[in-house]
């Protein structure tokens, strides 16, 4: 690790722990153990939602369903708490805020990201770059609807190539499936 090789970093992180140091400590533990998959003693995952997903339950219920995101997150927290998976949630209608939260997840040592970038999926090279920048944290792209059964402009994702996987078309259960996938991914 570059922290061990930098004499100034050792001093700084010993006296004033930086959030990214936590991530590298977790990474070091994963690499040094013989366990192939993440242990679920504790896993920190964040769901990041993009534009218009704050209207879930009200916006186009025929496409997105009637369930609010607050209800979805509450249900997920309850079902995954027994497995030691902590779930945070963030939503913004602003691209820069989504990028900031992805970078903050890296700095906090988050174990995985579930990202529903909404319409930014089809337009944002900046989100693609941000996902690549936070590697090795796995990011799973999620869509509530099956985007391939919708308008042609929704068939192209600019972020898929940077993500570990894509789950779409299973309604709000897509979020649960993404967290299950993150929990089963081999530790980096």
C-alpha positions, 0 to 999 in steps of 0.5 A: 500500500502506498500509505506504508511507503509514504513516511508522511502518510504514516504520521498523518493517519496515525494521529489524524485518521483520514476516511480513506485510510479505513478503506485501505485497512479493510482492503488490506484485511481482505487481501491478507485473509484466505477467505475468498468472499466477503465476510458478512460480519459487517458490510456497508452498502449505499444506494444512490439514486439519480434524478426523479427517483424522489418521485417514486410511487407517484411518478408513472406508477404503471412503469415504476410501481406504487411503492415509495423509495422510503418504503423500499429502503426501510424494507431492505434495511430490515431484511439485510440487518440480520446478515450484518449489511448496513444500507445507506441511501442518497438521492439527488437530482443533480449530477455533481451531487451524485459524483460527490457521493460516489467519491465520499463512499470511497473515502468512507470505505464503503463495500459496495454501491447500488446505483440507479442513475436514472436518466444520467445513465444515458448521458453522463460520461462524468458518472462513468469516470467517477465509477472508474475512479472509486474502483475497486469498490463494486458498483451495480447499476440498477433500473426498476423498469426493463430499459430495453423494453422502453424508448430506444434512447434508454437502450444505451448506458454510458455507465454500464462499462464501468459497473460490475453488473447491471440489474433491470426490470424487476421493479423495486426488487432490483435493489434487493437483487443488487445487494445480494450480488454485492454480498456474494462478490469476491473481496478485492 
